[in-house]
Amino acid sequence: MASPREVMSIREASEYLGISPDTLYRYVYQDRIPAFKLGNRWKFKKTILDRWMERKISQGKNRRRKGKG
């Protein structure tokens, strides 16, 4: 797979994240993932998605630690 561009389409972002485009659309409409509209198409900035994923990973680790206490 080619390296992802800085601004990605739904298809590119779904491949980058490893989820289906339908799931990504659902996350967008539920405000669960950062996205913006350019014209009538949803776009995703790679650096923002990377930060979002890091926060999700940290939140998951924090939940596991609390459960072990």
LUMZA-468522 format. One record per residue (C-alpha): residue number from 1; residue in three letters; x, y, z. Coordinates in steps of 0.5 Angstrom, whole numbers. Layout:
(NUM,Ala,(X,Y,Z)) ...
***
This chain:
(1,Met,(0,0,0)) (2,Ala,(3,7,-2)) (3,Ser,(4,12,4)) (4,Pro,(-2,16,6)) (5,Arg,(-3,23,4)) (6,Glu,(-4,28,9)) (7,Val,(-11,29,7)) (8,Met,(-15,23,6)) (9,Ser,(-22,21,3)) (10,Ile,(-26,16,6)) (11,Arg,(-23,11,2)) (12,Glu,(-16,12,4)) (13,Ala,(-18,14,11)) (14,Ser,(-22,7,12)) (15,Glu,(-16,3,9)) (16,Tyr,(-11,7,14)) (17,Leu,(-15,6,20)) (18,Gly,(-17,-2,18)) (19,Ile,(-24,-1,18)) (20,Ser,(-30,-1,13)) (21,Pro,(-32,6,9)) (22,Asp,(-39,5,12)) (23,Thr,(-36,4,19)) (24,Leu,(-32,11,18)) (25,Tyr,(-38,14,16)) (26,Arg,(-42,12,22)) (27,Tyr,(-36,15,26)) (28,Val,(-37,21,23)) (29,Tyr,(-44,22,23)) (30,Gln,(-44,20,31)) (31,Asp,(-38,25,32)) (32,Arg,(-33,20,34)) (33,Ile,(-28,21,29)) (34,Pro,(-25,28,27)) (35,Ala,(-27,30,20)) (36,Phe,(-28,36,16)) (37,Lys,(-32,37,9)) (38,Leu,(-29,40,3)) (39,Gly,(-35,41,-2)) (40,Asn,(-39,35,-1)) (41,Arg,(-34,30,1)) (42,Trp,(-31,28,8)) (43,Lys,(-24,29,9)) (44,Phe,(-19,27,14)) (45,Lys,(-12,30,16)) (46,Lys,(-7,24,17)) (47,Thr,(-4,28,23)) (48,Ile,(-10,29,27)) (49,Leu,(-12,22,26)) (50,Asp,(-6,20,29)) (51,Arg,(-7,24,35)) (52,Trp,(-14,21,35)) (53,Met,(-11,14,35)) (54,Glu,(-6,15,40)) (55,Arg,(-11,18,45)) (56,Lys,(-16,12,44)) (57,Ile,(-10,8,46)) (58,Ser,(-8,11,52)) (59,Gln,(-16,11,54)) (60,Gly,(-16,4,53)) (61,Lys,(-10,3,57)) (62,Asn,(-13,7,63)) (63,Arg,(-19,3,63)) (64,Arg,(-15,-3,64)) (65,Arg,(-11,-1,69)) (66,Lys,(-17,2,73)) (67,Gly,(-20,-5,72)) (68,Lys,(-14,-9,75)) (69,Gly,(-14,-4,82)) 
***
